[in-house]
């Protein structure tokens, strides 16, 4: 039995198991399964690798996209550069790290880009934000990280001004704020300064329209959620596991 899975905690929001189970059924693949590995400590990955016979690869979600790197034998060039991994292939006993969020984010964002989208705000500094940063570097879009606490790499939500929002027409939420079941939560940005030139992208897919997106839509901004990105990164993972 070929085994794949998802590593994270908690996994109540997981899309991947259902997606791959249905994919295997549609393709007539009867010798493959996809399981959730919900572990409260990344150190438990070691026992999973020992116990799960046939494990050929796994995806990684919150909060282990950066922490998993310490367990890997080889890293793709993007993972080396960005320090975040969401896809592992197990080949001849070696764990090889990839990042398929890059493909998913880039392909899903590009149709929405306009000439005014020269500067972006990246809300959050976790593992998902690394893929967003990587894509913006590839596309030549300048960006500013925003976090709860100011740091060398990020400004705080409290420091966001009208001028900053006027110059940064692309806003990406990489935080879990607004994810089911906490539907009323959203990043604390000054939504009153959003315009029809702004594009808001929420990496969350459940609910399909978060409070972040709703508040943007009310100001005339274009919006998108993370569902297409999720499908694209899943398909890229499947390609990597089978190549």
N, C-alpha and C positions, 0 to 999 in steps of 0.2 A: 504493500500500500504506500503510495506516494503521499507524504504528509507536508502540509504547509500551515501557516498560522499567523496570528497577530499577537504581538507582545505589547502590553501597556497596562495602565491601571488608573481608574477602573475602566471596564470595557462595556458598560451598559449602553454606550452610544455607538457601539461598533457596527459599521456597515459591511466590513470586509467578509465576515464569515458567510452571511446570507448571499452576498454578491458572488463569491467564488463557488459556493455550494450549488447555486443555480447555474453558474457558468459550466461546471463539470457536468451537470445533468443535460444541459443544452448541447454540449459537445459529445455526449455519450461516453464520458470518461468515468468509468466505474471503479478505477483503482486509485482514486485520489480523494483526499479529504482536507478540509481547512478548519482549524480549531482556534479558539481563543485561549491565550495564555495570560490570564489576568493575575499579575504578581505585584504585591505591595512593595517589593524590594528587587531591584535589578539583579542582585546577587543570586536570586533564584533561577536565573537563566542557566546557570551552570548545571543544575539538576535537570532542567528541561532537556538540555542537550544530551544528557546521559540517558534519560528515561524514554525519550520519544524516538523509537526506532523508525527509520524511514523519513525523518525530517529533512527536507531538501531546501527549505527556505522559509523565511518569515518576514512579515512587515512589522514596523515599529511605530507606535503612536505615543501620545502624551502619557507619561512625562519622560520617556527614555530615549528620545532621538539623539541626544548628545551623549548620555551616559553609556549607551550600548557600544560606543566606539572602543572602549577599553577592553571589550571581549573579542574584538575582531582581529583576524590574522592579516587581512589585506583590505585596502581602501581604494575605491575609485578616485580618480583625480578630483572630481567635484567634492566628494566627501572629505578628502584631505584639506581642500581649500576652505570649506564652509564649516567643518566640524559638526555635521549633523547627518544622521543616517536613518532612512526609513524602510530600507529593504536589504535583507541579507540572503545571499545565496550560499548554500553549503556544498562545497565541491571537493571531493577527495579529502574529507575531514577538515577542510579549512573554511573559515567563516569570512566571506567577502562582502564588504559593505558598499551599498549604492544609495543614491537618493533619487527616487522617482517623482518626488514632489516637484522637482525642477521642471520635468517634462509636463506634468499635470498643470502646474501654475502657469507656465509660459504659454502653452497652447490654448488654455481657457481664457487667459487675459487678453491676448493679442487682438482678437476681433473687436474688443471694446476700446482700444487705444485710439486717441485722437491727438492732433498736434499740440493741444494745450496740456497734455499729460507729460510734462517734462520733469516734474518733481513729485515725489511721493512721500507719504507718511506711512511708516510701518508700525502698527500698534502691537506691542509685545516684543519680547527679546528671547523667546523660547526656541525650541528646535524647529518649529515650522517657519519662524521668521528667517532662518538661515537660507532656506530655499528661495524665499521672496527676494532677499538681498542678492543672492547669486544671480537670479534672473534679471534684476534691475541692472546689475553690473554688465550683464551680457547685452542688454537692450540700450545701455547708455542713459538710463533714467536715474537722476540723482535722488537721494532718499535721506530721510531722517527717522531714526528710531524714536518711539515714544513709549515710556514705561511709567509705572506708578511712582518710581523714585528716579530722580535724575542721576546720571552717572557719566563716565567718560564717553560712552557710546550713545546715550539716550537722553532726551529731555523729558520732563515730567508732563503729565496731562495738564497740570495747573498752569504751565507756562505757554500753552497753546494760545496764540493770539489771532485776531482777525487777519493780520498781515500774513501770518504763517499759513493759515488755511486758504487765503487768497492766492498764494504762490504755489501751494501744494495741492494740485487738483486730483491727485490719485491717493486714495486712503485704503489701506489693507488691514483688516483685523485678523491677526494671527493668534489672539488670545481665546480662551474658552468662554469668555463673557457672552452670555446670551444662549449658550448651548442648553438643550433640553436636559433637566427640567427647569433650569433657572431662566425662564423666558423673559423676565422683566429686566434682566441685567444687560448692560451695554457699556462700552468704553466711554469714559467721560470726556468727550471732546465738545467744543462749542458748536453744536449742530446748526445754530442760527446763522452761521457764516457760510454754510454750504450753498452752492448754486447749481444751475443746470450744466455747468462745465465740469462739475465734480463727478468722479466715478468711485463708488464704494464697492469693495470686494471683501466679502466675509468668508473665511476659510471654513466656517461652520456650515453644515448642510442640514442639520436637524435642530430647530425648525428650518423650513425652506426660506423663511423671511424672518431674520432676527430683528430685535428692536433697533439695533445699529442700522440695518438696511431700511427699516420702515421710516426711521427719522430722516435718513438721507433722501428717500423717495419723496417724503413730504416737502422737501426743499427743492425738488426737481432734479436731483442727482440721478444718474443711471446707477443701477445696482446689479450685483450678481452674488450668488452663494457658491459654496465649495463643492457642489455635487458633481459638476462636470470634471473638475480638477481631480476629484476622488476616483472617478471612473478611469480617467486617463492614466493616473499614477498606478492604479490596480492593473491595468492592461500592460503597462510598462514593466511592472514587477513580474507578471506572467511571462512576458517575453524574455526577461533576464533569466528566470528560473529554467526556461526551456532551451536557451541557446547553447 
